[in-house]
């Protein structure tokens, strides 16, 4: 395996234990051997080649999260941009359904939870994202049938991507150092985000799943709601960063623009077909992800509302987060 030492260090830096690192190395060695058996080198593999490998894993019952993530992280290390974007797409939503199920069970009890999820056909791990829209439609249909909006929205608006809260400690520290000045804090957060994009642009380095361009930097720089927020009274308004930002900025067709905005691997395929009809309330899941930094910074769970969504015809996804009472100054 090429770059094994570097890969081990890469995983160790991300907090993986020695035993897990060894299993990841074994997974990468398997994909390398698979490619070589097909007269290919992994570093030269196309997205189609990786799709075929994932299909092979699914057929053999080897499509575990760790098996897929091990290769995803290795192609990221090798800077195989298109392959990494593919793995990010098929892995991005894997925690969401199980996490929603856990939250639903805690709020409503296992009987109601089991009743709802018994009607949801979740595709097997490794499936292409376009297979998930129907399951999301089924889930929303059952949630609406069994629960009032204020309950199922609370279920959805959680940290279902299971992002470590430590990732937002820096925003909490900034707010405290600024003595609770929310306007100054939001500007600092936005300036830091723009600087981060600038750094990735200069180094020609992928930012999450995105290749950053000067157009993207200018787009974010000109709207503080993106990657930060703007305070209006007791609310902070936040606009989602597009999933495919450069294509989003260049697109003129309204449907495609909505598609390039949507991040959700469990629903975005429905934007193209307008089928199945995903309700805007599904975006409370995205709102839960978006409000997490504010929950951590304020030290308490915040209220959130979906203001605009690609699923109500808008070409952007926009939320508002209520500032907790003790942090309000006017």
Secondary structure as UniProt FT lines:
FT   TURN            2..3
FT   HELIX           4..13
FT   TURN            14..15
FT   HELIX           18..37
FT   TURN            38..39
FT   HELIX           42..44
FT   HELIX           47..60
FT   HELIX           65..77
FT   TURN            78..79
FT   HELIX           81..91
FT   TURN            92..93
FT   HELIX           94..108
FT   HELIX           110..117
FT   TURN            118..119
FT   TURN            125..126
FT   HELIX           129..131
FT   HELIX           133..146
FT   HELIX           149..156
FT   TURN            160..161
FT   HELIX           165..168
FT   HELIX           169..177
FT   TURN            178..180
FT   HELIX           182..202
FT   TURN            203..204
FT   TURN            208..209
FT   HELIX           214..221
FT   TURN            224..225
FT   TURN            227..228
FT   STRAND          230..232
FT   TURN            233..234
FT   STRAND          235..239
FT   TURN            243..244
FT   HELIX           245..250
FT   HELIX           254..261
FT   TURN            265..268
FT   HELIX           269..273
FT   HELIX           280..283
FT   HELIX           284..298
FT   STRAND          304..308
FT   HELIX           310..312
FT   STRAND          318..322
FT   HELIX           325..327
//
